[in-house]
């Protein structure tokens, strides 16, 4: 009986030590002591993207930080600061197929939608964690049997979700 109690205290003690010894790590995956973050509007500098792409991405990024950290989002001059621009919205044919006829134009069976975001991150508490003009991109492929207008919003949402995660990991999660 005494060995069970001793074993239990050992396990609890090790658990407490492991969760408190690292100080700045939280179970939400962040490694910062900051209390707030300011996220400036990401400007849409693309020719093809939807007009509201910048605002959509900015809101998605703010929501991600609110849901996954204890940071409060402030208007400006946060302890952490994030800003950037959407630099590319590209639709590229992939997976070419041959018609087998030299007089016909060859086509692609799939198309790729790619979005590129250039971000600047300033950590006023630890400048070594900051980065400038870092590109984040992601793409989704779709069949040419599908109409882009019908699936574009869904593809954009999936791409922006991944880019938000990548920016989060590069900034406060320090991956």
C-alpha positions as CSV (number, residue, x, y, z in Angstrom):
1,X,0.0,0.0,0.0
2,X,2.8,2.4,0.9
3,X,4.5,1.7,-2.4
4,X,1.3,2.6,-4.3
5,X,1.1,5.9,-2.5
6,X,4.8,6.6,-3.1
7,X,4.4,5.8,-6.8
8,X,1.3,8.0,-7.0
9,X,3.2,11.0,-5.4
10,X,6.1,10.4,-7.8
11,X,3.9,10.5,-10.9
12,X,2.0,13.6,-9.7
13,X,5.3,15.3,-8.8
14,X,6.9,14.5,-12.1
15,X,3.8,15.8,-13.9
16,X,3.8,19.0,-12.0
17,X,7.5,19.5,-12.6
18,X,7.1,18.8,-16.3
19,X,4.2,21.3,-16.8
20,X,5.7,24.1,-14.7
21,X,9.4,23.9,-15.4
22,X,9.1,25.2,-19.0
23,X,7.4,28.4,-17.9
24,X,6.6,30.0,-21.2
25,X,5.0,27.0,-22.9
26,X,1.2,26.8,-22.8
27,X,-1.0,23.9,-23.7
28,X,-2.3,26.0,-26.6
29,X,1.0,25.7,-28.4
30,X,2.5,29.2,-27.9
31,X,5.9,30.1,-26.6
32,X,5.4,33.7,-25.7
33,X,5.0,35.8,-22.6
34,X,3.2,38.5,-24.6
35,X,-0.3,39.5,-23.5
36,X,-1.6,41.0,-26.8
37,X,-1.1,41.1,-30.5
38,X,-2.0,43.7,-33.2
39,X,-2.9,42.4,-36.6
40,X,-3.0,45.0,-39.3
41,X,-5.3,44.6,-42.3
42,X,-3.6,42.4,-45.0
43,X,-3.8,44.3,-48.2
44,X,-4.9,42.4,-51.3
45,X,-2.3,43.1,-53.9
46,X,-3.5,40.6,-56.5
47,X,-5.1,41.0,-59.9
48,X,-7.3,37.9,-59.9
49,X,-8.3,37.5,-56.3
50,X,-11.7,38.5,-54.9
51,X,-11.9,42.1,-53.8
52,X,-12.5,41.1,-50.1
53,X,-9.7,38.6,-50.0
54,X,-7.5,40.8,-47.7
55,X,-10.3,41.5,-45.2
56,X,-11.3,37.8,-45.3
57,X,-7.8,36.7,-44.5
58,X,-7.2,39.3,-41.8
59,X,-10.4,38.2,-40.0
60,X,-9.5,34.6,-40.3
61,X,-6.0,35.2,-38.9
62,X,-7.5,37.2,-36.0
63,X,-10.0,34.5,-35.2
64,X,-7.3,31.9,-35.3
65,X,-5.1,33.8,-32.7
66,X,-8.2,34.4,-30.5
67,X,-9.2,30.8,-30.6
68,X,-5.7,29.3,-30.1
69,X,-4.0,31.6,-27.7
70,X,-4.6,33.6,-24.6
71,X,-3.5,36.8,-26.4
72,X,-5.9,39.6,-26.8
73,X,-6.1,41.3,-30.2
74,X,-5.6,45.0,-30.0
75,X,-6.0,47.7,-32.7
76,X,-2.3,48.8,-32.8
77,X,1.1,48.7,-31.1
78,X,0.7,45.2,-29.6
79,X,3.5,43.4,-27.9
80,X,3.3,41.2,-30.9
81,X,2.6,42.8,-34.3
82,X,1.6,41.1,-37.5
83,X,1.1,42.7,-40.9
84,X,1.4,41.9,-44.6
85,X,0.0,41.7,-48.1
86,X,-1.5,39.0,-50.3
87,X,1.0,39.0,-53.2
88,X,-0.4,36.3,-55.5
89,X,-3.6,34.6,-56.4
90,X,-2.8,32.3,-59.2
91,X,-4.8,29.7,-61.3
92,X,-2.5,27.3,-63.1
93,X,-3.4,24.4,-65.3
94,X,-1.7,21.1,-64.2
95,X,-1.9,17.5,-65.3
96,X,-1.9,18.1,-69.0
97,X,-3.7,15.7,-71.2
98,X,-3.2,15.1,-74.9
99,X,-6.1,15.2,-77.3
100,X,-4.2,12.8,-79.6
101,X,-4.9,15.2,-82.5
102,X,-2.2,17.6,-83.6
103,X,-4.9,20.1,-84.8
104,X,-6.5,20.3,-81.4
105,X,-5.3,22.3,-78.4
106,X,-4.1,20.1,-75.5
107,X,-5.8,20.8,-72.2
108,X,-5.3,20.1,-68.5
109,X,-7.4,17.7,-66.5
110,X,-6.7,19.6,-63.3
111,X,-6.1,23.2,-62.2
112,X,-4.3,24.6,-59.2
113,X,-5.3,27.6,-57.1
114,X,-2.4,29.1,-55.2
115,X,-2.4,32.0,-52.8
116,X,0.8,33.6,-51.5
117,X,1.0,35.9,-48.4
118,X,4.0,38.0,-47.4
119,X,4.0,38.7,-43.7
120,X,6.0,40.8,-41.2
121,X,6.1,39.8,-37.6
122,X,7.5,41.9,-34.8
123,X,7.9,40.4,-31.3
124,X,8.7,43.5,-29.1
125,X,9.5,41.2,-26.1
126,X,12.1,39.0,-28.0
127,X,13.3,40.6,-31.3
128,X,15.1,37.4,-32.2
129,X,11.7,35.8,-32.9
130,X,10.7,38.5,-35.4
131,X,10.7,38.0,-39.2
132,X,10.3,40.3,-42.2
133,X,8.9,39.7,-45.7
134,X,8.4,36.0,-45.1
135,X,6.3,34.3,-47.8
136,X,3.6,31.8,-46.9
137,X,1.8,29.9,-49.7
138,X,-0.6,27.1,-50.1
139,X,-2.5,25.6,-53.0
140,X,-5.5,23.4,-53.7
141,X,-6.0,21.4,-56.9
142,X,-9.4,20.8,-58.5
143,X,-10.7,18.9,-61.5
144,X,-11.5,20.8,-64.6
145,X,-14.9,19.0,-64.5
146,X,-15.7,21.4,-61.7
147,X,-16.6,25.0,-62.3
148,X,-14.2,27.3,-60.3
149,X,-17.0,29.8,-59.5
150,X,-18.9,26.9,-57.7
151,X,-15.9,25.9,-55.5
152,X,-13.8,29.0,-55.3
153,X,-15.0,30.1,-51.9
154,X,-14.4,26.6,-50.4
155,X,-10.9,26.4,-51.9
156,X,-10.0,29.9,-50.7
157,X,-11.2,29.0,-47.2
158,X,-9.1,25.8,-47.1
159,X,-6.0,27.7,-48.4
160,X,-6.4,30.6,-46.0
161,X,-6.9,28.1,-43.1
162,X,-3.5,26.5,-43.9
163,X,-1.7,29.8,-44.4
164,X,-3.1,31.1,-41.0
165,X,-1.8,27.9,-39.3
166,X,1.6,28.4,-41.0
167,X,1.9,32.0,-39.9
168,X,0.8,31.1,-36.3
169,X,3.4,28.3,-36.2
170,X,6.2,30.7,-37.5
171,X,5.3,33.4,-35.1
172,X,4.0,32.5,-31.6
173,X,4.4,28.7,-31.8
174,X,8.0,29.1,-33.1
175,X,8.0,26.1,-35.3
